[in-house]
Amino acid sequence: GKIWPVLEQAILKHGADEDVMEEVMRTSKNAMQAMGLAFRDFLAPFATACVNTFMQHPMSCVLYAVTTLVSVFGKEAQYVQALCDMCGALGNKTFEILSQANAFTHRPDIVTEFFELIGRGVRRFPRAILSSSFSDTAFQCACASMYTDLAHRESLHSLLTYFDNIASADANE
């Protein structure tokens, strides 16, 4: 439990610094991957810190790290609702960002990481995420991207993968 206080302080003190946050989120992602389900003691505070930081300073690196949470914990029934709620909170801020003029072309990093996150949720817990309150808005947002000048390869791949995940989803899971 010695690493979480360091990461938490870095997030709290440097949440607006994209370079620092990139490193903190990369370190967090590596810790989650190395620890697997043992990261559960840090799950709630890390998720809360990510949501709070993203609300104030929306950076794609936060979405990237949270996608790893969904990967690690998404098949564990006891965590699904909390993960879904976290995705919804991040989604609401993302929809606010992407509703601005030219947002898809000015923030392709957010497009890429958000739809990777939601797509991962569709793969891990389809019933919960597809029946969530933000699911329709996420789908409409993805559809809206088709009417933009988005030409960012990774963003387009993330969007197509999201649509593929929905088409392939087994909502009985």
CNS distance restraints for C-alpha pairs under 8 A (distance, minus, plus):
assign (resid   1 and name CA) (resid   5 and name CA) 7.81 0.50 0.50
assign (resid   2 and name CA) (resid   6 and name CA) 7.32 0.50 0.50
assign (resid   3 and name CA) (resid   7 and name CA) 6.31 0.50 0.50
assign (resid   4 and name CA) (resid   8 and name CA) 5.88 0.50 0.50
assign (resid   4 and name CA) (resid  42 and name CA) 6.96 0.50 0.50
assign (resid   5 and name CA) (resid   9 and name CA) 6.07 0.50 0.50
assign (resid   6 and name CA) (resid  10 and name CA) 6.22 0.50 0.50
assign (resid   7 and name CA) (resid  11 and name CA) 6.17 0.50 0.50
assign (resid   7 and name CA) (resid  24 and name CA) 6.47 0.50 0.50
assign (resid   7 and name CA) (resid  28 and name CA) 7.62 0.50 0.50
assign (resid   8 and name CA) (resid  12 and name CA) 6.13 0.50 0.50
assign (resid   8 and name CA) (resid  46 and name CA) 7.62 0.50 0.50
assign (resid   8 and name CA) (resid  49 and name CA) 7.38 0.50 0.50
assign (resid   9 and name CA) (resid  13 and name CA) 5.88 0.50 0.50
assign (resid  10 and name CA) (resid  14 and name CA) 5.53 0.50 0.50
assign (resid  10 and name CA) (resid  15 and name CA) 7.31 0.50 0.50
assign (resid  10 and name CA) (resid  20 and name CA) 7.89 0.50 0.50
assign (resid  10 and name CA) (resid  21 and name CA) 7.90 0.50 0.50
assign (resid  10 and name CA) (resid  24 and name CA) 7.12 0.50 0.50
assign (resid  11 and name CA) (resid  15 and name CA) 4.87 0.50 0.50
assign (resid  11 and name CA) (resid  21 and name CA) 6.89 0.50 0.50
assign (resid  11 and name CA) (resid  24 and name CA) 7.30 0.50 0.50
assign (resid  11 and name CA) (resid  49 and name CA) 7.27 0.50 0.50
assign (resid  11 and name CA) (resid  53 and name CA) 7.49 0.50 0.50
assign (resid  12 and name CA) (resid  49 and name CA) 7.96 0.50 0.50
assign (resid  12 and name CA) (resid  53 and name CA) 7.98 0.50 0.50
assign (resid  14 and name CA) (resid  20 and name CA) 6.53 0.50 0.50
assign (resid  14 and name CA) (resid  21 and name CA) 6.89 0.50 0.50
assign (resid  15 and name CA) (resid  20 and name CA) 7.86 0.50 0.50
assign (resid  15 and name CA) (resid  21 and name CA) 6.27 0.50 0.50
assign (resid  15 and name CA) (resid  53 and name CA) 6.06 0.50 0.50
assign (resid  15 and name CA) (resid  57 and name CA) 6.91 0.50 0.50
assign (resid  16 and name CA) (resid  21 and name CA) 7.68 0.50 0.50
assign (resid  16 and name CA) (resid  57 and name CA) 5.79 0.50 0.50
assign (resid  17 and name CA) (resid  21 and name CA) 6.08 0.50 0.50
assign (resid  18 and name CA) (resid  22 and name CA) 5.97 0.50 0.50
assign (resid  18 and name CA) (resid  59 and name CA) 7.18 0.50 0.50
assign (resid  19 and name CA) (resid  23 and name CA) 6.65 0.50 0.50
assign (resid  20 and name CA) (resid  24 and name CA) 6.21 0.50 0.50
assign (resid  21 and name CA) (resid  25 and name CA) 5.87 0.50 0.50
assign (resid  21 and name CA) (resid  61 and name CA) 7.10 0.50 0.50
assign (resid  21 and name CA) (resid  62 and name CA) 7.80 0.50 0.50
assign (resid  22 and name CA) (resid  26 and name CA) 6.05 0.50 0.50
assign (resid  22 and name CA) (resid  61 and name CA) 5.64 0.50 0.50
assign (resid  22 and name CA) (resid  62 and name CA) 7.99 0.50 0.50
assign (resid  23 and name CA) (resid  27 and name CA) 6.02 0.50 0.50
assign (resid  24 and name CA) (resid  28 and name CA) 6.08 0.50 0.50
assign (resid  25 and name CA) (resid  29 and name CA) 6.00 0.50 0.50
assign (resid  25 and name CA) (resid  61 and name CA) 6.25 0.50 0.50
assign (resid  25 and name CA) (resid  62 and name CA) 6.37 0.50 0.50
assign (resid  25 and name CA) (resid  64 and name CA) 7.73 0.50 0.50
assign (resid  25 and name CA) (resid  65 and name CA) 5.54 0.50 0.50
assign (resid  26 and name CA) (resid  30 and name CA) 6.18 0.50 0.50
assign (resid  26 and name CA) (resid  61 and name CA) 7.93 0.50 0.50
assign (resid  26 and name CA) (resid  65 and name CA) 6.94 0.50 0.50
assign (resid  27 and name CA) (resid  31 and name CA) 6.15 0.50 0.50
assign (resid  28 and name CA) (resid  32 and name CA) 6.17 0.50 0.50
assign (resid  28 and name CA) (resid  65 and name CA) 6.91 0.50 0.50
assign (resid  29 and name CA) (resid  33 and name CA) 6.21 0.50 0.50
assign (resid  29 and name CA) (resid  65 and name CA) 5.37 0.50 0.50
assign (resid  29 and name CA) (resid  68 and name CA) 6.16 0.50 0.50
assign (resid  29 and name CA) (resid  69 and name CA) 7.98 0.50 0.50
assign (resid  30 and name CA) (resid  34 and name CA) 6.04 0.50 0.50
assign (resid  31 and name CA) (resid  35 and name CA) 5.88 0.50 0.50
assign (resid  31 and name CA) (resid  39 and name CA) 7.68 0.50 0.50
assign (resid  32 and name CA) (resid  36 and name CA) 5.49 0.50 0.50
assign (resid  32 and name CA) (resid  37 and name CA) 7.89 0.50 0.50
assign (resid  32 and name CA) (resid  39 and name CA) 5.85 0.50 0.50
assign (resid  32 and name CA) (resid  68 and name CA) 7.14 0.50 0.50
assign (resid  32 and name CA) (resid  69 and name CA) 7.16 0.50 0.50
assign (resid  32 and name CA) (resid  72 and name CA) 7.25 0.50 0.50
assign (resid  33 and name CA) (resid  68 and name CA) 7.57 0.50 0.50
assign (resid  33 and name CA) (resid  72 and name CA) 7.29 0.50 0.50
assign (resid  35 and name CA) (resid  39 and name CA) 5.57 0.50 0.50
assign (resid  36 and name CA) (resid  72 and name CA) 6.02 0.50 0.50
assign (resid  37 and name CA) (resid  72 and name CA) 6.67 0.50 0.50
assign (resid  37 and name CA) (resid  73 and name CA) 6.80 0.50 0.50
assign (resid  39 and name CA) (resid  43 and name CA) 6.28 0.50 0.50
assign (resid  40 and name CA) (resid  44 and name CA) 7.72 0.50 0.50
assign (resid  42 and name CA) (resid  46 and name CA) 5.74 0.50 0.50
assign (resid  43 and name CA) (resid  47 and name CA) 5.93 0.50 0.50
assign (resid  43 and name CA) (resid  69 and name CA) 7.73 0.50 0.50
assign (resid  44 and name CA) (resid  48 and name CA) 6.06 0.50 0.50
assign (resid  45 and name CA) (resid  49 and name CA) 6.03 0.50 0.50
assign (resid  46 and name CA) (resid  50 and name CA) 6.10 0.50 0.50
assign (resid  47 and name CA) (resid  51 and name CA) 6.18 0.50 0.50
assign (resid  47 and name CA) (resid  66 and name CA) 7.28 0.50 0.50
assign (resid  47 and name CA) (resid  86 and name CA) 7.02 0.50 0.50
assign (resid  48 and name CA) (resid  52 and name CA) 6.07 0.50 0.50
assign (resid  49 and name CA) (resid  53 and name CA) 5.96 0.50 0.50
assign (resid  50 and name CA) (resid  54 and name CA) 5.99 0.50 0.50
assign (resid  50 and name CA) (resid  62 and name CA) 6.10 0.50 0.50
assign (resid  50 and name CA) (resid  66 and name CA) 7.48 0.50 0.50
assign (resid  51 and name CA) (resid  55 and name CA) 6.16 0.50 0.50
assign (resid  51 and name CA) (resid  86 and name CA) 6.99 0.50 0.50
assign (resid  51 and name CA) (resid  89 and name CA) 6.93 0.50 0.50
assign (resid  51 and name CA) (resid  90 and name CA) 6.26 0.50 0.50
assign (resid  52 and name CA) (resid  56 and name CA) 6.61 0.50 0.50
assign (resid  53 and name CA) (resid  57 and name CA) 5.69 0.50 0.50
assign (resid  53 and name CA) (resid  58 and name CA) 7.14 0.50 0.50
assign (resid  54 and name CA) (resid  58 and name CA) 4.23 0.50 0.50
assign (resid  54 and name CA) (resid  59 and name CA) 6.33 0.50 0.50
assign (resid  54 and name CA) (resid  62 and name CA) 6.68 0.50 0.50
assign (resid  54 and name CA) (resid  90 and name CA) 7.15 0.50 0.50
assign (resid  54 and name CA) (resid  93 and name CA) 7.81 0.50 0.50
assign (resid  55 and name CA) (resid  90 and name CA) 7.60 0.50 0.50
assign (resid  55 and name CA) (resid  93 and name CA) 6.38 0.50 0.50
assign (resid  58 and name CA) (resid  62 and name CA) 7.72 0.50 0.50
assign (resid  58 and name CA) (resid  93 and name CA) 7.92 0.50 0.50
assign (resid  59 and name CA) (resid  63 and name CA) 7.27 0.50 0.50
assign (resid  59 and name CA) (resid 110 and name CA) 7.07 0.50 0.50
assign (resid  60 and name CA) (resid  64 and name CA) 6.19 0.50 0.50
assign (resid  60 and name CA) (resid 109 and name CA) 5.73 0.50 0.50
assign (resid  60 and name CA) (resid 110 and name CA) 5.02 0.50 0.50
assign (resid  60 and name CA) (resid 113 and name CA) 5.97 0.50 0.50
assign (resid  60 and name CA) (resid 114 and name CA) 7.71 0.50 0.50
assign (resid  61 and name CA) (resid  65 and name CA) 6.25 0.50 0.50
assign (resid  61 and name CA) (resid 113 and name CA) 7.87 0.50 0.50
assign (resid  62 and name CA) (resid  66 and name CA) 6.21 0.50 0.50
assign (resid  63 and name CA) (resid  67 and name CA) 6.16 0.50 0.50
assign (resid  63 and name CA) (resid  90 and name CA) 7.96 0.50 0.50
assign (resid  63 and name CA) (resid 110 and name CA) 7.76 0.50 0.50
assign (resid  63 and name CA) (resid 113 and name CA) 5.65 0.50 0.50
assign (resid  63 and name CA) (resid 114 and name CA) 6.11 0.50 0.50
assign (resid  63 and name CA) (resid 117 and name CA) 6.75 0.50 0.50
assign (resid  64 and name CA) (resid  68 and name CA) 6.95 0.50 0.50
assign (resid  64 and name CA) (resid 113 and name CA) 5.67 0.50 0.50
assign (resid  64 and name CA) (resid 114 and name CA) 7.93 0.50 0.50
assign (resid  64 and name CA) (resid 117 and name CA) 7.28 0.50 0.50
assign (resid  65 and name CA) (resid  69 and name CA) 6.87 0.50 0.50
assign (resid  66 and name CA) (resid  70 and name CA) 6.49 0.50 0.50
assign (resid  66 and name CA) (resid 117 and name CA) 7.25 0.50 0.50
assign (resid  67 and name CA) (resid  71 and name CA) 6.28 0.50 0.50
assign (resid  67 and name CA) (resid 116 and name CA) 7.21 0.50 0.50
assign (resid  67 and name CA) (resid 117 and name CA) 4.76 0.50 0.50
assign (resid  67 and name CA) (resid 120 and name CA) 6.94 0.50 0.50
assign (resid  68 and name CA) (resid  72 and name CA) 6.10 0.50 0.50
assign (resid  69 and name CA) (resid  73 and name CA) 5.86 0.50 0.50
assign (resid  69 and name CA) (resid  74 and name CA) 7.44 0.50 0.50
assign (resid  70 and name CA) (resid  74 and name CA) 4.75 0.50 0.50
assign (resid  70 and name CA) (resid  83 and name CA) 6.66 0.50 0.50
assign (resid  70 and name CA) (resid 117 and name CA) 7.55 0.50 0.50
assign (resid  70 and name CA) (resid 120 and name CA) 6.81 0.50 0.50
assign (resid  70 and name CA) (resid 121 and name CA) 6.33 0.50 0.50
assign (resid  70 and name CA) (resid 124 and name CA) 7.41 0.50 0.50
assign (resid  71 and name CA) (resid  75 and name CA) 7.84 0.50 0.50
assign (resid  71 and name CA) (resid 120 and name CA) 6.90 0.50 0.50
assign (resid  71 and name CA) (resid 121 and name CA) 7.96 0.50 0.50
assign (resid  71 and name CA) (resid 124 and name CA) 7.20 0.50 0.50
assign (resid  73 and name CA) (resid  79 and name CA) 6.36 0.50 0.50
assign (resid  73 and name CA) (resid  80 and name CA) 7.55 0.50 0.50
assign (resid  74 and name CA) (resid  79 and name CA) 6.78 0.50 0.50
assign (resid  74 and name CA) (resid  80 and name CA) 5.86 0.50 0.50
assign (resid  74 and name CA) (resid  83 and name CA) 7.32 0.50 0.50
assign (resid  74 and name CA) (resid 121 and name CA) 7.05 0.50 0.50
assign (resid  74 and name CA) (resid 124 and name CA) 5.14 0.50 0.50
assign (resid  74 and name CA) (resid 125 and name CA) 6.27 0.50 0.50
assign (resid  75 and name CA) (resid  80 and name CA) 7.48 0.50 0.50
assign (resid  75 and name CA) (resid 124 and name CA) 5.66 0.50 0.50
assign (resid  75 and name CA) (resid 125 and name CA) 6.76 0.50 0.50
assign (resid  76 and name CA) (resid  80 and name CA) 6.64 0.50 0.50
assign (resid  79 and name CA) (resid  83 and name CA) 6.16 0.50 0.50
assign (resid  80 and name CA) (resid  84 and name CA) 6.01 0.50 0.50
assign (resid  80 and name CA) (resid 125 and name CA) 6.89 0.50 0.50
assign (resid  80 and name CA) (resid 128 and name CA) 7.35 0.50 0.50
assign (resid  81 and name CA) (resid  85 and name CA) 6.08 0.50 0.50
assign (resid  81 and name CA) (resid 128 and name CA) 7.26 0.50 0.50
assign (resid  82 and name CA) (resid  86 and name CA) 6.14 0.50 0.50
assign (resid  83 and name CA) (resid  87 and name CA) 6.17 0.50 0.50
assign (resid  84 and name CA) (resid  88 and name CA) 6.17 0.50 0.50
assign (resid  84 and name CA) (resid 121 and name CA) 7.73 0.50 0.50
assign (resid  84 and name CA) (resid 128 and name CA) 6.92 0.50 0.50
assign (resid  84 and name CA) (resid 129 and name CA) 6.04 0.50 0.50
assign (resid  84 and name CA) (resid 132 and name CA) 7.42 0.50 0.50
assign (resid  85 and name CA) (resid  89 and name CA) 6.27 0.50 0.50
assign (resid  86 and name CA) (resid  90 and name CA) 6.23 0.50 0.50
assign (resid  87 and name CA) (resid  91 and name CA) 5.78 0.50 0.50
assign (resid  87 and name CA) (resid 117 and name CA) 7.77 0.50 0.50
assign (resid  87 and name CA) (resid 118 and name CA) 7.15 0.50 0.50
assign (resid  88 and name CA) (resid  92 and name CA) 6.14 0.50 0.50
assign (resid  88 and name CA) (resid 132 and name CA) 7.79 0.50 0.50
assign (resid  88 and name CA) (resid 133 and name CA) 7.53 0.50 0.50
assign (resid  88 and name CA) (resid 134 and name CA) 5.77 0.50 0.50
assign (resid  89 and name CA) (resid  93 and name CA) 6.74 0.50 0.50
assign (resid  90 and name CA) (resid  94 and name CA) 6.15 0.50 0.50
assign (resid  91 and name CA) (resid  95 and name CA) 5.97 0.50 0.50
assign (resid  91 and name CA) (resid 114 and name CA) 7.56 0.50 0.50
assign (resid  91 and name CA) (resid 134 and name CA) 6.99 0.50 0.50
assign (resid  91 and name CA) (resid 138 and name CA) 7.33 0.50 0.50
assign (resid  92 and name CA) (resid  96 and name CA) 6.33 0.50 0.50
assign (resid  92 and name CA) (resid 134 and name CA) 7.46 0.50 0.50
assign (resid  93 and name CA) (resid  97 and name CA) 6.34 0.50 0.50
assign (resid  94 and name CA) (resid  98 and name CA) 6.06 0.50 0.50
assign (resid  94 and name CA) (resid 110 and name CA) 7.46 0.50 0.50
assign (resid  94 and name CA) (resid 114 and name CA) 7.46 0.50 0.50
assign (resid  95 and name CA) (resid  99 and name CA) 5.89 0.50 0.50
assign (resid  95 and name CA) (resid 137 and name CA) 7.80 0.50 0.50
assign (resid  95 and name CA) (resid 138 and name CA) 7.67 0.50 0.50
assign (resid  95 and name CA) (resid 141 and name CA) 7.16 0.50 0.50
assign (resid  96 and name CA) (resid 100 and name CA) 7.17 0.50 0.50
assign (resid  97 and name CA) (resid 103 and name CA) 6.73 0.50 0.50
assign (resid  98 and name CA) (resid 103 and name CA) 4.98 0.50 0.50
assign (resid  98 and name CA) (resid 104 and name CA) 6.15 0.50 0.50
assign (resid  98 and name CA) (resid 107 and name CA) 7.96 0.50 0.50
assign (resid  98 and name CA) (resid 141 and name CA) 7.77 0.50 0.50
assign (resid  99 and name CA) (resid 103 and name CA) 6.84 0.50 0.50
assign (resid 102 and name CA) (resid 106 and name CA) 6.04 0.50 0.50
assign (resid 102 and name CA) (resid 148 and name CA) 7.53 0.50 0.50
assign (resid 103 and name CA) (resid 107 and name CA) 5.54 0.50 0.50
assign (resid 103 and name CA) (resid 108 and name CA) 7.85 0.50 0.50
assign (resid 104 and name CA) (resid 108 and name CA) 5.67 0.50 0.50
assign (resid 104 and name CA) (resid 111 and name CA) 6.65 0.50 0.50
assign (resid 104 and name CA) (resid 145 and name CA) 6.75 0.50 0.50
assign (resid 104 and name CA) (resid 148 and name CA) 6.94 0.50 0.50
assign (resid 104 and name CA) (resid 149 and name CA) 7.72 0.50 0.50
assign (resid 104 and name CA) (resid 150 and name CA) 5.99 0.50 0.50
assign (resid 105 and name CA) (resid 148 and name CA) 7.57 0.50 0.50
assign (resid 105 and name CA) (resid 149 and name CA) 6.44 0.50 0.50
assign (resid 105 and name CA) (resid 150 and name CA) 5.05 0.50 0.50
assign (resid 105 and name CA) (resid 151 and name CA) 7.45 0.50 0.50
assign (resid 105 and name CA) (resid 152 and name CA) 7.66 0.50 0.50
assign (resid 107 and name CA) (resid 111 and name CA) 6.60 0.50 0.50
assign (resid 108 and name CA) (resid 112 and name CA) 6.01 0.50 0.50
assign (resid 108 and name CA) (resid 150 and name CA) 7.67 0.50 0.50
assign (resid 108 and name CA) (resid 152 and name CA) 6.50 0.50 0.50
assign (resid 108 and name CA) (resid 155 and name CA) 5.86 0.50 0.50
assign (resid 109 and name CA) (resid 113 and name CA) 6.17 0.50 0.50
assign (resid 109 and name CA) (resid 155 and name CA) 7.12 0.50 0.50
assign (resid 110 and name CA) (resid 114 and name CA) 5.75 0.50 0.50
assign (resid 111 and name CA) (resid 115 and name CA) 6.12 0.50 0.50
assign (resid 111 and name CA) (resid 155 and name CA) 5.77 0.50 0.50
assign (resid 111 and name CA) (resid 158 and name CA) 7.81 0.50 0.50
assign (resid 111 and name CA) (resid 159 and name CA) 7.88 0.50 0.50
assign (resid 112 and name CA) (resid 116 and name CA) 6.11 0.50 0.50
assign (resid 112 and name CA) (resid 154 and name CA) 6.14 0.50 0.50
assign (resid 112 and name CA) (resid 155 and name CA) 4.21 0.50 0.50
assign (resid 112 and name CA) (resid 156 and name CA) 7.53 0.50 0.50
assign (resid 112 and name CA) (resid 157 and name CA) 7.89 0.50 0.50
assign (resid 112 and name CA) (resid 158 and name CA) 5.38 0.50 0.50
assign (resid 112 and name CA) (resid 159 and name CA) 7.26 0.50 0.50
assign (resid 113 and name CA) (resid 117 and name CA) 6.04 0.50 0.50
assign (resid 113 and name CA) (resid 155 and name CA) 7.96 0.50 0.50
assign (resid 113 and name CA) (resid 158 and name CA) 7.60 0.50 0.50
assign (resid 114 and name CA) (resid 118 and name CA) 6.23 0.50 0.50
assign (resid 115 and name CA) (resid 119 and name CA) 5.70 0.50 0.50
assign (resid 115 and name CA) (resid 158 and name CA) 5.75 0.50 0.50
assign (resid 115 and name CA) (resid 159 and name CA) 5.94 0.50 0.50
assign (resid 115 and name CA) (resid 162 and name CA) 6.06 0.50 0.50
assign (resid 116 and name CA) (resid 120 and name CA) 6.02 0.50 0.50
assign (resid 116 and name CA) (resid 158 and name CA) 5.54 0.50 0.50
assign (resid 116 and name CA) (resid 159 and name CA) 7.69 0.50 0.50
assign (resid 116 and name CA) (resid 161 and name CA) 7.76 0.50 0.50
assign (resid 116 and name CA) (resid 162 and name CA) 6.84 0.50 0.50
assign (resid 117 and name CA) (resid 121 and name CA) 6.32 0.50 0.50
assign (resid 118 and name CA) (resid 122 and name CA) 6.23 0.50 0.50
assign (resid 118 and name CA) (resid 162 and name CA) 7.17 0.50 0.50
assign (resid 119 and name CA) (resid 123 and name CA) 6.36 0.50 0.50
assign (resid 119 and name CA) (resid 161 and name CA) 6.96 0.50 0.50
assign (resid 119 and name CA) (resid 162 and name CA) 4.58 0.50 0.50
assign (resid 119 and name CA) (resid 163 and name CA) 7.92 0.50 0.50
assign (resid 119 and name CA) (resid 165 and name CA) 6.03 0.50 0.50
assign (resid 119 and name CA) (resid 166 and name CA) 7.65 0.50 0.50
assign (resid 120 and name CA) (resid 124 and name CA) 6.12 0.50 0.50
assign (resid 121 and name CA) (resid 125 and name CA) 5.62 0.50 0.50
assign (resid 121 and name CA) (resid 126 and name CA) 6.64 0.50 0.50
assign (resid 121 and name CA) (resid 129 and name CA) 6.41 0.50 0.50
assign (resid 122 and name CA) (resid 126 and name CA) 4.30 0.50 0.50
assign (resid 122 and name CA) (resid 127 and name CA) 7.82 0.50 0.50
assign (resid 122 and name CA) (resid 129 and name CA) 6.12 0.50 0.50
assign (resid 122 and name CA) (resid 130 and name CA) 6.95 0.50 0.50
assign (resid 122 and name CA) (resid 165 and name CA) 6.29 0.50 0.50
assign (resid 122 and name CA) (resid 166 and name CA) 6.58 0.50 0.50
assign (resid 122 and name CA) (resid 169 and name CA) 6.71 0.50 0.50
assign (resid 123 and name CA) (resid 165 and name CA) 6.36 0.50 0.50
assign (resid 123 and name CA) (resid 169 and name CA) 6.67 0.50 0.50
assign (resid 125 and name CA) (resid 129 and name CA) 6.28 0.50 0.50
assign (resid 125 and name CA) (resid 173 and name CA) 6.66 0.50 0.50
assign (resid 126 and name CA) (resid 130 and name CA) 5.71 0.50 0.50
assign (resid 126 and name CA) (resid 169 and name CA) 6.14 0.50 0.50
assign (resid 126 and name CA) (resid 170 and name CA) 6.55 0.50 0.50
assign (resid 126 and name CA) (resid 171 and name CA) 5.35 0.50 0.50
assign (resid 126 and name CA) (resid 172 and name CA) 7.79 0.50 0.50
assign (resid 126 and name CA) (resid 173 and name CA) 6.31 0.50 0.50
assign (resid 127 and name CA) (resid 131 and name CA) 6.01 0.50 0.50
assign (resid 127 and name CA) (resid 170 and name CA) 7.62 0.50 0.50
assign (resid 127 and name CA) (resid 171 and name CA) 4.57 0.50 0.50
assign (resid 127 and name CA) (resid 172 and name CA) 6.27 0.50 0.50
assign (resid 127 and name CA) (resid 173 and name CA) 5.94 0.50 0.50
assign (resid 128 and name CA) (resid 132 and name CA) 6.09 0.50 0.50
assign (resid 129 and name CA) (resid 135 and name CA) 6.54 0.50 0.50
assign (resid 130 and name CA) (resid 135 and name CA) 5.46 0.50 0.50
assign (resid 130 and name CA) (resid 136 and name CA) 7.98 0.50 0.50
assign (resid 130 and name CA) (resid 171 and name CA) 7.60 0.50 0.50
assign (resid 131 and name CA) (resid 135 and name CA) 6.60 0.50 0.50
assign (resid 134 and name CA) (resid 138 and name CA) 6.15 0.50 0.50
assign (resid 135 and name CA) (resid 139 and name CA) 6.26 0.50 0.50
assign (resid 136 and name CA) (resid 140 and name CA) 6.14 0.50 0.50
assign (resid 137 and name CA) (resid 141 and name CA) 5.95 0.50 0.50
assign (resid 138 and name CA) (resid 142 and name CA) 6.17 0.50 0.50
assign (resid 139 and name CA) (resid 143 and name CA) 6.18 0.50 0.50
assign (resid 140 and name CA) (resid 144 and name CA) 6.04 0.50 0.50
assign (resid 141 and name CA) (resid 145 and name CA) 6.49 0.50 0.50
assign (resid 142 and name CA) (resid 146 and name CA) 7.37 0.50 0.50
assign (resid 142 and name CA) (resid 159 and name CA) 6.49 0.50 0.50
assign (resid 143 and name CA) (resid 147 and name CA) 7.71 0.50 0.50
assign (resid 144 and name CA) (resid 148 and name CA) 7.20 0.50 0.50
assign (resid 145 and name CA) (resid 150 and name CA) 7.00 0.50 0.50
assign (resid 146 and name CA) (resid 150 and name CA) 7.77 0.50 0.50
assign (resid 150 and name CA) (resid 155 and name CA) 7.89 0.50 0.50
assign (resid 150 and name CA) (resid 156 and name CA) 7.53 0.50 0.50
assign (resid 151 and name CA) (resid 155 and name CA) 7.89 0.50 0.50
assign (resid 151 and name CA) (resid 156 and name CA) 7.13 0.50 0.50
assign (resid 152 and name CA) (resid 156 and name CA) 6.19 0.50 0.50
assign (resid 153 and name CA) (resid 157 and name CA) 6.12 0.50 0.50
assign (resid 154 and name CA) (resid 158 and name CA) 6.07 0.50 0.50
assign (resid 155 and name CA) (resid 159 and name CA) 6.19 0.50 0.50
assign (resid 156 and name CA) (resid 160 and name CA) 6.13 0.50 0.50
assign (resid 157 and name CA) (resid 161 and name CA) 6.00 0.50 0.50
assign (resid 158 and name CA) (resid 162 and name CA) 6.10 0.50 0.50
assign (resid 159 and name CA) (resid 163 and name CA) 6.35 0.50 0.50
assign (resid 160 and name CA) (resid 164 and name CA) 6.11 0.50 0.50
assign (resid 161 and name CA) (resid 165 and name CA) 5.99 0.50 0.50
assign (resid 162 and name CA) (resid 166 and name CA) 6.36 0.50 0.50
assign (resid 163 and name CA) (resid 167 and name CA) 6.23 0.50 0.50
assign (resid 164 and name CA) (resid 168 and name CA) 6.04 0.50 0.50
assign (resid 165 and name CA) (resid 169 and name CA) 5.76 0.50 0.50
